[in-house]
Amino acid sequence: MREFRNTQAAIRRQRYRQKLKNEKETLAQQESELSRELAKLQAAQEEVGASQARRLTLGTWRAIAARQRERRVEAEQKQKLLRAEVVGRSRMIEQMNLLLQDTCRLQQLLACETMPRSGENNGAELFKTFLQEMDGLYAQTNDVLHGLVYKSSVPAAYDLKPKWKDGTMYFDSADRMEFLYAFEEAEDAMTTILMSDPNACLQNASVMESKVTVTMKYHLKYRLTQGKSVDFVIYGAGKKYKENDRLVYLWRGLTEGQGEFDGLQSDETTWIVVRPSRGVETSTILECYSRIVPVNIGMKSTGNNNVEMFVKIVAESGEKESKEMMKMMESLMLNDRNCVFDN
């Protein structure tokens, strides 16, 4: 009897050891599978991060490359004009020598002219590049704006903060403004301001318009505190996307430094969303996120101080333009209301 019980106990111990062994093998297999799954997820996360970094720099360098091609074409055009001018002046000198020898050749001298100057291409290729990027940027709107911490200010403070992503320095700013006007009023006013002739708030600007897109090039003079002034050339393109419950406006811009800032450029991408305030029928929210990537294309050596000053000037000019646009928007909505009351 005792031997039987011992035999049964030995069998139970054997079964228990086998059960532990099987569980250990199962856990080891699960650990291996989970490790492989974790490695896949980590690789996918790294790929997403790398893809975001590539998107950040790709648009910038595409714009820079387009602008550099235009600058090369402009330089070639200027070289041709200079060559033609040299030829024309040589002919004029020759005619003047002949005139001194024979006054009867005066009519020939009057007919001698240099080649007329042809206009620059005004950034046509750059504008084309900007507009081709719009739909892709629009598709990123929700992802870009998700999780942003907005600063509430009227007008937009345009407080650019330096950041780094995978070795690329950029500056960004997120602002939120609330207007005590219905969404339809604010939408119409914002569309009028953003999609029409900017001469009302920007000087020396040339604009080409369509129903949903706008391109512009203008010169900006900025006065420094030392009494000096610096010039910038700004190329910009915008596109409007109308949704059922909001208006999305995209802006792509390139600012070129002149003079002491020659060689410095800033590539700007801005998302503007206008939507009705939740729970308040007569209130409208405007959310704006701007991202600027400064680029030194090596035309002149420059230091960090120049880059910081360049970005500061870009930020201050952007804040000034924002104030002007908000004043125009307020004026337009007040005028619309007065027209309604008058009628």
VOBA-1610 file (N, C-alpha, C; in pm, whole numbers, padded with zeros to 5 digits, always signed):
BEGIN
Met+00083-00121+00000Met+00000+00000+00000Met+00086+00126+00000Arg+00190+00123+00084Arg+00279+00239+00089Arg+00350+00257-00045Glu+00388+00148-00105Glu+00456+00158-00235Glu+00364+00219-00340Phe+00236+00185-00331Phe+00140+00240-00427Phe+00128+00391-00411Arg+00118+00434-00281Arg+00107+00578-00257Arg+00232+00651-00303Asn+00347+00588-00279Asn+00472+00652-00325Asn+00477+00663-00477Thr+00426+00558-00539Thr+00425+00561-00686Thr+00333+00672-00738Gln+00214+00686-00676Gln+00121+00791-00716Gln+00179+00930-00692Ala+00248+00944-00578Ala+00310+01074-00547Ala+00419+01107-00648Ala+00496+01005-00687Ala+00601+01027-00785Ala+00542+01068-00920Ile+00428+01005-00955Ile+00362+01040-01081Ile+00314+01185-01077Arg+00254+01225-00961Arg+00205+01363-00949Arg+00320+01462-00959Arg+00433+01430-00893Arg+00549+01519-00900Arg+00601+01530-01042Gln+00601+01418-01112Gln+00647+01418-01250Gln+00557+01504-01338Arg+00423+01489-01316Arg+00328+01571-01392Arg+00347+01720-01362Tyr+00370+01752-01233Tyr+00386+01893-01192Tyr+00512+01952-01256Arg+00623+01873-01251Arg+00746+01921-01313Arg+00728+01941-01463Gln+00654+01849-01527Gln+00629+01862-01670Gln+00544+01986-01699Lys+00445+02012-01610Lys+00360+02130-01627Lys+00442+02258-01615Leu+00532+02262-01513Leu+00619+02379-01497Leu+00710+02397-01618Lys+00760+02285-01669Lys+00847+02292-01785Lys+00772+02347-01906Asn+00647+02297-01926Asn+00567+02344-02040Asn+00536+02493-02027Glu+00499+02536-01903Glu+00470+02678-01881Glu+00593+02764-01906Lys+00710+02714-01863Lys+00834+02788-01884Lys+00863+02804-02033Glu+00843+02694-02107Glu+00866+02701-02252Glu+00767+02798-02318Thr+00641+02793-02273Thr+00539+02884-02329Thr+00574+03029-02301Leu+00616+03058-02175Leu+00654+03195-02139Leu+00775+03242-02219Ala+00871+03151-02238Ala+00989+03187-02316Ala+00951+03219-02460Gln+00858+03139-02515Gln+00812+03163-02652Gln+00739+03297-02662Gln+00650+03324-02560Gln+00579+03451-02559Gln+00674+03569-02545Glu+00778+03550-02461Glu+00876+03657-02444Glu+00948+03687-02575Ser+00982+03582-02647Ser+01049+03599-02776Ser+00959+03671-02875Glu+00830+03631-02880Glu+00736+03695-02972Glu+00715+03841-02936Leu+00701+03870-02805Leu+00681+04008-02761Leu+00805+04093-02789Ser+00923+04033-02775Ser+01046+04106-02804Ser+01052+04144-02951Arg+01014+04049-03037Arg+01012+04079-03180Arg+00910+04187-03212Glu+00791+04180-03149Glu+00688+04281-03172Glu+00734+04418-03124Leu+00802+04420-03006Leu+00854+04547-02953Leu+00958+04607-03048Ala+01045+04521-03101Ala+01147+04569-03195Ala+01082+04629-03320Lys+00975+04563-03369Lys+00904+04617-03485Lys+00843+04753-03455Leu+00779+04765-03336Leu+00716+04892-03299Leu+00820+05002-03283Gln+00934+04968-03220Gln+01040+05068-03204Gln+01095+05112-03339Ala+01112+05016-03431Ala+01162+05051-03564Ala+01061+05139-03638Ala+00931+05105-03622Ala+00827+05188-03687Ala+00825+05328-03629Gln+00843+05338-03495Gln+00845+05471-03431Gln+00963+05553-03480Glu+01080+05488-03492Glu+01198+05559-03543Glu+01176+05605-03687Glu+01109+05520-03766Glu+01082+05556-03905Glu+00987+05675-03913Val+00885+05679-03822Val+00793+05793-03818Val+00867+05920-03783Gly+00957+05912-03682Gly+01036+06030-03645Gly+01124+06078-03758Ala+01189+05982-03826Ala+01275+06020-03939Ala+01192+06080-04053Ser+01071+06023-04075Ser+00985+06076-04181Ser+00942+06218-04151Gln+00908+06247-04024Gln+00870+06383-03985Gln+00985+06479-04005Ala+01107+06436-03970Ala+01224+06522-03989Ala+01248+06550-04136Arg+01228+06444-04220Arg+01247+06464-04363Arg+01145+06562-04419Arg+01018+06552-04371Arg+00917+06646-04418Arg+00950+06788-04377Leu+01009+06804-04257Leu+01043+06938-04209Leu+01146+07005-04298Thr+01247+06927-04341Thr+01356+06986-04418Thr+01330+06982-04569Leu+01248+06886-04614Leu+01228+06871-04759Leu+01165+06995-04820Gly+01056+07044-04757Gly+00991+07162-04811Gly+01082+07282-04813Thr+01163+07296-04706Thr+01256+07409-04699Thr+01355+07405-04813Trp+01421+07292-04832Trp+01525+07285-04936Trp+01465+07287-05076Arg+01341+07239-05090Arg+01277+07250-05221Arg+01254+07396-05257Ala+01208+07474-05157Ala+01188+07618-05181Ala+01319+07688-05208Ile+01423+07654-05130Ile+01554+07717-05148Ile+01609+07684-05287Ala+01594+07558-05329Ala+01646+07518-05460Ala+01573+07592-05572Ala+01440+07606-05558Ala+01364+07679-05660Ala+01409+07824-05667Arg+01430+07885-05550Arg+01473+08025-05549Arg+01613+08040-05605Gln+01702+07944-05578Gln+01838+07952-05630Gln+01840+07939-05782Arg+01753+07854-05836Arg+01743+07845-05982Arg+01698+07978-06040Glu+01602+08042-05972Glu+01557+08172-06021Glu+01668+08276-06013Arg+01745+08274-05903Arg+01855+08370-05889Arg+01959+08349-05999Arg+01984+08222-06035Arg+02080+08195-06141Arg+02029+08249-06274Val+01899+08225-06301Val+01841+08278-06425Val+01846+08430-06427Glu+01815+08492-06312Glu+01821+08639-06305Glu+01963+08688-06328Ala+02062+08617-06270Ala+02202+08657-06289Ala+02243+08646-06435Glu+02197+08538-06500Glu+02228+08522-06642Glu+02162+08633-06725Gln+02037+08669-06688Gln+01970+08777-06760Gln+02044+08910-06742Lys+02087+08936-06618Lys+02160+09060-06592Lys+02292+09063-06668Gln+02358+08944-06676Gln+02484+08938-06749Gln+02461+08969-06897Lys+02352+08915-06953Lys+02320+08945-07093Lys+02291+09093-07113Leu+02218+09152-07017Leu+02186+09294-07028Leu+02311+09380-07018Leu+02402+09342-06926Leu+02527+09417-06912Leu+02611+09406-07039Arg+02615+09285-07094Arg+02691+09266-07217Arg+02632+09351-07330Ala+02498+09351-07338Ala+02432+09432-07441Ala+02456+09581-07417Glu+02458+09620-07288Glu+02481+09761-07257Glu+02622+09802-07295Val+02720+09713-07270Val+02858+09742-07310Val+02867+09759-07460Val+02801+09668-07533Val+02802+09679-07679Val+02737+09809-07723Gly+02622+09842-07660Gly+02553+09964-07697Gly+02636+10088-07670Arg+02704+10091-07555Arg+02787+10208-07523Arg+02908+10217-07616Ser+02962+10101-07652Ser+03074+10103-07747Ser+03030+10163-07880Arg+02909+10124-07921Arg+02858+10180-08046Arg+02834+10331-08031Met+02784+10370-07913Met+02760+10513-07893Met+02891+10592-07896Ile+02996+10536-07832Ile+03126+10603-07836Ile+03176+10615-07979Glu+03156+10505-08053Glu+03198+10508-08194Glu+03120+10614-08270Gln+02989+10623-08244Gln+02907+10723-08312Gln+02950+10864-08273Met+02984+10882-08144Met+03028+11015-08100Met+03159+11054-08167Asn+03249+10957-08182Asn+03373+10986-08255Asn+03345+11027-08399Leu+03250+10952-08459Leu+03213+10988-08595Leu+03146+11125-08600Leu+03067+11154-08492Leu+03000+11284-08489Leu+03100+11398-08483Leu+03205+11377-08404Leu+03307+11481-08395Leu+03374+11502-08531Gln+03381+11396-08607Gln+03443+11408-08739Gln+03345+11460-08843Asp+03217+11428-08822Asp+03119+11468-08923Asp+02985+11492-08854Thr+02945+11615-08838Thr+02820+11648-08769Thr+02698+11601-08846Cys+02715+11562-08968Cys+02602+11513-09046Cys+02552+11377-08996Arg+02627+11314-08907Arg+02586+11181-08860Arg+02502+11189-08732Leu+02449+11305-08700Leu+02373+11322-08576Leu+02253+11228-08570Gln+02181+11211-08681Gln+02063+11126-08679Gln+02098+10981-08645Gln+02214+10938-08690Gln+02257+10802-08657Gln+02281+10788-08507Leu+02336+10893-08445Leu+02362+10889-08301Leu+02232+10880-08223Leu+02131+10958-08264Leu+02005+10958-08192Leu+01935+10823-08201Ala+01961+10748-08303Ala+01896+10618-08321Ala+01966+10507-08243Cys+02080+10540-08185Cys+02158+10437-08114Cys+02108+10425-07971Glu+02054+10309-07934Glu+02003+10287-07798Glu+02053+10153-07747Thr+02057+10141-07613Thr+02091+10012-07553Thr+01966+09925-07549Met+01984+09796-07522Met+01871+09705-07517Met+01780+09740-07400Pro+01649+09737-07419Pro+01558+09763-07307Pro+01570+09652-07203Arg+01554+09692-07077Arg+01564+09594-06968Arg+01434+09512-06962Ser+01453+09383-06946Ser+01336+09296-06933Ser+01309+09273-06785Gly+01181+09252-06749Gly+01145+09233-06609Gly+01193+09099-06556Glu+01210+09093-06425Glu+01249+08967-06363Glu+01129+08873-06362Asn+01156+08746-06332Asn+01047+08650-06334Asn+00959+08657-06210Asn+00996+08742-06112Asn+00913+08768-05994Asn+00878+08642-05915Gly+00966+08543-05917Gly+00947+08426-05833Gly+00847+08326-05886Ala+00824+08321-06016Ala+00720+08233-06072Ala+00745+08087-06036Glu+00870+08043-06047Glu+00900+07902-06017Glu+00882+07873-05868Leu+00923+07968-05785Leu+00907+07951-05640Leu+00758+07944-05603Phe+00676+08032-05662Phe+00533+08029-05634Phe+00473+07895-05678Lys+00517+07845-05792Lys+00467+07716-05840Lys+00501+07605-05741Thr+00624+07609-05688Thr+00665+07510-05589Thr+00579+07520-05463Phe+00558+07643-05416Phe+00476+07663-05296Phe+00336+07606-05315Leu+00272+07640-05427Leu+00134+07598-05448Leu+00122+07447-05465Gln+00226+07384-05519Gln+00224+07238-05532Gln+00230+07169-05396Glu+00284+07237-05296Glu+00296+07178-05162Glu+00168+07192-05080Met+00075+07278-05122Met-00037+07315-05038Met-00126+07198-04997Asp-00163+07113-05092Asp-00254+07003-05059Asp-00192+06908-04958Gly-00062+06881-04973Gly+00005+06794-04877Gly+00009+06856-04738Leu+00034+06986-04730Leu+00034+07055-04601Leu-00105+07058-04540Tyr-00206+07075-04625Tyr-00344+07077-04575Tyr-00380+06942-04512Ala-00333+06833-04572Ala-00361+06701-04518Ala-00297+06681-04380Gln-00195+06760-04349Gln-00127+06748-04219Gln-00186+06839-04113Thr-00289+06917-04147Thr-00339+07021-04057Thr-00372+06967-03918Asn-00454+06864-03910Asn-00496+06812-03780Asn-00379+06757-03701Asp-00287+06687-03769Asp-00170+06631-03700Asp-00080+06742-03647Val-00061+06847-03726Val+00027+06957-03685Val-00031+07032-03567Leu-00162+07060-03570Leu-00224+07141-03465Leu-00258+07062-03340His-00261+06930-03351His-00298+06847-03235His-00193+06858-03125Gly-00238+06886-03004Gly-00148+06889-02889Gly-00070+07017-02871Leu-00092+07118-02956Leu-00019+07244-02941Leu-00069+07320-02818Val+00023+07390-02753Val-00012+07478-02641Val-00017+07620-02695Tyr-00137+07676-02705Tyr-00154+07807-02767Tyr-00140+07918-02663Lys-00088+08030-02712Lys-00089+08153-02633Lys-00206+08238-02680Ser-00289+08281-02586Ser-00405+08362-02621Ser-00365+08509-02622Ser-00374+08572-02738Ser-00337+08713-02750Ser-00403+08772-02872Val-00437+08899-02863Val-00492+08974-02977Val-00414+09103-02988Pro-00338+09125-03097Pro-00320+09031-03208Pro-00220+08922-03171Ala-00189+08835-03268Ala-00094+08726-03244Ala+00041+08781-03202Ala+00096+08724-03095Ala+00225+08773-03043Ala+00340+08735-03135Tyr+00326+08627-03211Tyr+00430+08583-03303Tyr+00562+08565-03228Asp+00553+08502-03110Asp+00670+08484-03023Asp+00742+08356-03065Leu+00841+08371-03155Leu+00909+08255-03210Leu+01009+08198-03110Lys+01000+08068-03086Lys+01090+07999-02994Lys+01179+07904-03073Pro+01312+07908-03047Pro+01402+07818-03120Pro+01388+07674-03072Lys+01390+07581-03165Lys+01384+07438-03134Lys+01477+07364-03229Trp+01508+07240-03192Trp+01593+07155-03275Trp+01521+07024-03299Lys+01531+06974-03420Lys+01476+06843-03453Lys+01571+06773-03549Asp+01635+06667-03499Asp+01728+06588-03581Asp+01831+06676-03649Gly+01890+06768-03572Gly+01998+06852-03623Gly+01953+06974-03701Thr+01823+06995-03716Thr+01771+07110-03788Thr+01712+07210-03689Met+01760+07335-03693Met+01706+07439-03607Met+01588+07506-03674Tyr+01481+07525-03597Tyr+01366+07597-03649Tyr+01302+07676-03536Phe+01216+07769-03572Phe+01145+07851-03475Phe+00995+07833-03500Asp+00917+07830-03391Asp+00774+07819-03410Asp+00698+07902-03307Ser+00572+07924-03338Ser+00485+08003-03253Ser+00342+07955-03272Ala+00268+07942-03161Ala+00128+07900-03166Ala+00043+08002-03091Asp-00054+08060-03159Asp-00138+08165-03100Asp-00285+08132-03122Arg-00366+08174-03025Arg-00511+08159-03037Arg-00577+08293-03004Met-00672+08335-03089Met-00745+08459-03068Met-00894+08432-03075Glu-00970+08504-02995Glu-01116+08491-02995Glu-01179+08624-03031Phe-01275+08621-03123Phe-01344+08742-03168Phe-01492+08730-03133Leu-01548+08840-03086Leu-01689+08840-03048Leu-01777+08869-03169Tyr-01756+08788-03272Tyr-01835+08797-03395Tyr-01873+08655-03436Ala-01985+08645-03506Ala-02027+08514-03555Ala-01926+08461-03656Phe-01924+08329-03669Phe-01826+08264-03756Phe-01838+08313-03900Glu-01962+08330-03950Glu-01980+08373-04089Glu-01920+08511-04112Glu-01936+08602-04015Glu-01879+08736-04029Glu-01726+08731-04030Ala-01670+08656-03932Ala-01524+08647-03923Ala-01466+08576-04044Glu-01536+08475-04094Glu-01489+08400-04211Glu-01482+08491-04334Asp-01586+08569-04358Asp-01587+08659-04473Asp-01478+08764-04462Ala-01461+08821-04342Ala-01359+08924-04324Ala-01219+08867-04341Met-01193+08750-04284Met-01061+08689-04295Met-01030+08653-04440Thr-01129+08601-04512Thr-01109+08569-04653Thr-01077+08694-04734Thr-01149+08802-04706Thr-01123+08928-04776Thr-00981+08976-04753Ile-00934+08964-04629Ile-00800+09014-04595Ile-00691+08925-04653Leu-00705+08794-04634Leu-00598+08702-04671Leu-00592+08673-04820Met-00705+08686-04890Met-00708+08645-05030Met-00725+08762-05126Ser-00698+08885-05079Ser-00713+09000-05167Ser-00586+09083-05166Asp-00588+09193-05242Asp-00473+09280-05260Asp-00420+09328-05126Pro-00294+09297-05090Pro-00241+09336-04960Pro-00194+09480-04954Asn-00211+09558-05061Asn-00163+09696-05059Asn-00228+09779-04950Ala-00343+09731-04901Ala-00409+09805-04794Ala-00327+09803-04666Cys-00245+09699-04648Cys-00166+09692-04525Cys-00019+09670-04552Leu+00021+09643-04678Leu+00161+09623-04711Leu+00195+09713-04829Gln+00308+09781-04820Gln+00348+09870-04927Gln+00435+09796-05027Asn+00437+09848-05150Asn+00523+09797-05256Asn+00502+09649-05281Ala+00379+09603-05282Ala+00351+09461-05303Ala+00283+09442-05438Ser+00325+09336-05508Ser+00259+09300-05633Ser+00191+09166-05613Val+00065+09152-05653Val-00015+09035-05618Val-00084+08980-05740Met-00092+08847-05747Met-00172+08779-05846Met-00272+08692-05770Glu-00401+08697-05808Glu-00503+08632-05728Glu-00586+08533-05811Ser-00644+08437-05741Ser-00749+08353-05797Ser-00848+08331-05684Lys-00946+08244-05705Lys-01051+08230-05605Lys-01000+08172-05473Val-00910+08077-05479Val-00866+08011-05356Val-00717+08024-05331Thr-00641+08083-05422Thr-00497+08097-05403Thr-00455+08242-05423Val-00344+08277-05362Val-00288+08410-05379Val-00136+08399-05372Thr-00066+08472-05456Thr+00080+08479-05450Thr+00121+08625-05448Met+00230+08654-05379Met+00273+08793-05369Met+00424+08801-05348Lys+00477+08913-05392Lys+00617+08947-05369Lys+00622+09093-05330Tyr+00691+09121-05220Tyr+00703+09261-05180Tyr+00835+09285-05107His+00874+09412-05101His+00997+09453-05036His+00964+09513-04900Leu+01042+09477-04801Leu+01021+09525-04665Leu+01146+09597-04617Lys+01129+09718-04569Lys+01241+09794-04510Lys+01222+09796-04359Tyr+01323+09752-04286Tyr+01316+09745-04140Tyr+01420+09838-04080Arg+01376+09925-03991Arg+01467+10020-03928Arg+01525+09961-03800Leu+01658+09955-03792Leu+01726+09906-03674Leu+01735+10017-03570Thr+01762+09978-03445Thr+01770+10076-03337Thr+01890+10168-03353Gln+01994+10123-03423Gln+02113+10206-03441Gln+02092+10315-03546Gly+01973+10329-03598Gly+01947+10430-03700Gly+01964+10377-03841Lys+02016+10256-03855Lys+02031+10196-03987Lys+01901+10127-04028Ser+01894+10089-04152Ser+01780+10013-04201Ser+01830+09900-04290Val+01755+09792-04292Val+01789+09677-04376Val+01668+09643-04461Asp+01697+09583-04577Asp+01591+09548-04672Asp+01575+09397-04681Phe+01451+09357-04705Phe+01420+09217-04725Phe+01326+09204-04845Val+01337+09092-04914Val+01243+09059-05021Val+01163+08939-04975Ile+01032+08949-04980Ile+00945+08844-04928Ile+00861+08787-05043Tyr+00867+08655-05058Tyr+00784+08582-05153Tyr+00684+08501-05072Gly+00557+08508-05108Gly+00457+08434-05032Gly+00348+08377-05121Ala+00291+08266-05076Ala+00178+08204-05145Ala+00082+08150-05041Gly-00047+08165-05067Gly-00148+08116-04974Gly-00258+08042-05047Lys-00323+07954-04974Lys-00437+07881-05031Lys-00542+07861-04923Lys-00668+07875-04964Lys-00780+07865-04872Lys-00853+07732-04893Tyr-00889+07667-04781Tyr-00966+07544-04785Tyr-01091+07564-04700Lys-01208+07555-04764Lys-01335+07575-04694Lys-01394+07441-04655Glu-01416+07421-04525Glu-01482+07301-04475Glu-01618+07340-04418Asn-01695+07239-04377Asn-01830+07267-04327Asn-01829+07353-04201Asp-01732+07326-04112Asp-01734+07394-03983Asp-01609+07476-03955Arg-01526+07498-04057Arg-01407+07579-04034Arg-01346+07622-04167Leu-01260+07723-04158Leu-01183+07771-04272Leu-01036+07747-04242Val-00966+07680-04333Val-00823+07653-04316Val-00748+07734-04421Tyr-00650+07809-04374Tyr-00569+07892-04464Tyr-00423+07853-04446Leu-00357+07821-04557Leu-00217+07781-04554Leu-00131+07889-04618Trp-00016+07911-04559Trp+00077+08014-04608Trp+00216+07954-04618Arg+00280+07977-04733Arg+00421+07940-04751Arg+00496+08067-04790Gly+00604+08095-04722Gly+00677+08218-04749Gly+00827+08198-04745Leu+00897+08280-04821Leu+01043+08281-04819Leu+01089+08426-04808Thr+01164+08456-04703Thr+01217+08591-04681Thr+01366+08590-04712Glu+01408+08678-04802Glu+01549+08689-04841Glu+01610+08814-04780Gly+01720+08795-04708Gly+01791+08909-04654Gly+01872+08980-04761Gln+01884+09111-04746Gln+01964+09192-04838Gln+02075+09260-04758Gly+02175+09312-04828Gly+02282+09386-04760Gly+02359+09299-04664Glu+02367+09339-04537Glu+02444+09265-04439Glu+02382+09129-04408Phe+02257+09109-04445Phe+02191+08980-04425Phe+02185+08899-04555Asp+02260+08941-04655Asp+02261+08869-04782Asp+02308+08726-04758Gly+02236+08630-04810Gly+02269+08490-04790Gly+02183+08424-04684Leu+02115+08505-04601Leu+02023+08450-04501Leu+01882+08448-04557Gln+01816+08337-04539Gln+01678+08322-04584Gln+01599+08253-04474Ser+01471+08277-04472Ser+01383+08205-04379Ser+01268+08144-04457Asp+01248+08015-04434Asp+01140+07942-04500Asp+01027+07926-04399Glu+00909+07977-04432Glu+00798+07982-04336Glu+00680+07900-04385Thr+00621+07826-04291Thr+00496+07755-04315Thr+00399+07792-04204Thr+00279+07836-04240Thr+00181+07878-04140Thr+00047+07813-04168Trp-00013+07759-04062Trp-00149+07707-04067Trp-00239+07802-03989Ile-00347+07849-04050Ile-00446+07933-03982Ile-00582+07864-03992Val-00645+07843-03877Val-00777+07779-03873Val-00876+07875-03808Val-00984+07905-03877Val-01091+07989-03824Val-01213+07901-03805Arg-01266+07898-03682Arg-01379+07809-03651Arg-01470+07876-03548Pro-01596+07835-03544Pro-01686+07891-03442Pro-01648+07841-03304Ser-01666+07926-03205Ser-01638+07887-03067Ser-01742+07786-03020Arg-01697+07686-02948Arg-01789+07582-02899Arg-01877+07639-02788Gly-02008+07633-02809Gly-02101+07677-02706Gly-02135+07824-02709Val-02064+07904-02790Val-02092+08048-02799Val-02118+08081-02945Glu-02243+08111-02979Glu-02280+08130-03119Glu-02218+08255-03180Thr-02200+08361-03099Thr-02150+08488-03152Thr-02002+08507-03124Ser-01928+08398-03123Ser-01784+08407-03098Ser-01711+08316-03196Thr-01594+08361-03240Thr-01514+08286-03338Thr-01371+08272-03288Ile-01314+08154-03307Ile-01177+08124-03266Ile-01087+08123-03388Leu-00972+08188-03377Leu-00868+08183-03480Leu-00743+08122-03418Glu-00698+08011-03474Glu-00577+07944-03426Glu-00471+07953-03535Cys-00350+07990-03495Cys-00242+08012-03591Cys-00115+07945-03541Tyr-00055+07863-03628Tyr+00073+07800-03595Tyr+00171+07829-03708Ser+00286+07889-03673Ser+00389+07924-03771Ser+00518+07851-03740Arg+00583+07804-03845Arg+00712+07736-03830Arg+00809+07797-03931Ile+00923+07846-03881Ile+01022+07913-03964Ile+01155+07840-03953Val+01214+07810-04067Val+01345+07745-04072Val+01444+07843-04134Pro+01539+07897-04054Pro+01640+07987-04111Pro+01745+07908-04187Val+01790+07963-04297Val+01888+07894-04382Val+01995+07993-04424Asn+02121+07954-04409Asn+02233+08032-04461Asn+02286+07958-04582Ile+02262+08013-04700Ile+02299+07942-04823Ile+02444+07966-04862Gly+02521+08033-04776Gly+02664+08043-04797Gly+02710+08151-04890Met+02624+08246-04925Met+02668+08355-05011Met+02765+08446-04937Lys+02746+08457-04804Lys+02839+08529-04718Lys+02849+08453-04587Ser+02965+08456-04525Ser+02978+08392-04395Ser+02904+08476-04293Thr+02833+08411-04204Thr+02757+08483-04103Thr+02759+08405-03974Gly+02741+08473-03863Gly+02746+08411-03733Gly+02608+08395-03673Asn+02606+08336-03551Asn+02479+08314-03484Asn+02408+08444-03453Asn+02486+08551-03423Asn+02425+08679-03391Asn+02342+08731-03508Asn+02396+08717-03629Asn+02321+08761-03747Asn+02195+08678-03767Val+02206+08546-03743Val+02089+08459-03757Val+01982+08498-03657Glu+02022+08521-03531Glu+01925+08560-03428Glu+01861+08694-03461Met+01942+08791-03506Met+01887+08921-03544Met+01792+08908-03662Phe+01830+08824-03759Phe+01747+08802-03878Phe+01611+08746-03837Val+01612+08642-03751Val+01486+08581-03706Val+01405+08681-03624Lys+01473+08762-03542Lys+01402+08863-03462Lys+01330+08962-03552Ile+01397+09006-03658Ile+01335+09101-03751Ile+01216+09036-03821Val+01232+08910-03862Val+01121+08838-03927Val+01002+08829-03831Ala+01030+08798-03703Ala+00923+08786-03604Ala+00853+08920-03582Glu+00931+09027-03567Glu+00871+09158-03541Glu+00791+09208-03661Ser+00842+09184-03781Ser+00765+09225-03900Ser+00637+09143-03912Gly+00644+09012-03876Gly+00524+08929-03877Gly+00422+08975-03775Glu+00470+09017-03658Glu+00378+09067-03555Glu+00311+09197-03601Lys+00390+09283-03667Lys+00334+09408-03717Lys+00227+09381-03822Glu+00255+09290-03915Glu+00157+09256-04018Glu+00031+09196-03955Ser+00051+09115-03849Ser-00064+09055-03780Ser-00152+09163-03718Lys-00090+09264-03657Lys-00167+09374-03599Lys-00247+09448-03706Glu-00182+09473-03820Glu-00251+09543-03928Glu-00369+09462-03980Met-00350+09329-03993Met-00458+09245-04043Met-00574+09242-03944Met-00544+09236-03812Met-00651+09233-03713Met-00730+09365-03713Lys-00659+09477-03731Lys-00729+09606-03741Lys-00821+09608-03862Met-00771+09558-03976Met-00853+09554-04097Met-00974+09463-04078Met-00951+09348-04011Met-01060+09254-03988Met-01168+09316-03901Glu-01127+09383-03794Glu-01222+09450-03705Glu-01300+09556-03781Ser-01230+09633-03864Ser-01295+09739-03940Ser-01396+09683-04040Leu-01358+09574-04108Leu-01449+09513-04205Leu-01576+09462-04139Met-01562+09396-04025Met-01680+09340-03959Met-01770+09450-03903Leu-01710+09558-03852Leu-01790+09671-03805Leu-01865+09736-03920Asn-01796+09751-04033Asn-01861+09810-04151Asn-01978+09724-04198Asp-01957+09591-04198Asp-02065+09501-04239Asp-02186+09515-04148Arg-02161+09525-04017Arg-02272+09539-03923Arg-02345+09672-03941Asn-02267+09777-03966Asn-02329+09908-03986Asn-02416+09909-04111Cys-02367+09839-04215Cys-02447+09830-04338Cys-02580+09758-04312Val-02574+09653-04229Val-02696+09579-04196Val-02793+09667-04119Phe-02741+09743-04021Phe-02826+09830-03942Phe-02885+09943-04027Asp-02804+09996-04120Asp-02852+10105-04205Asp-02966+10060-04295Asn-02955+09931-04337Asn-03061+09880-04424Asn-03186+09843-04344
//
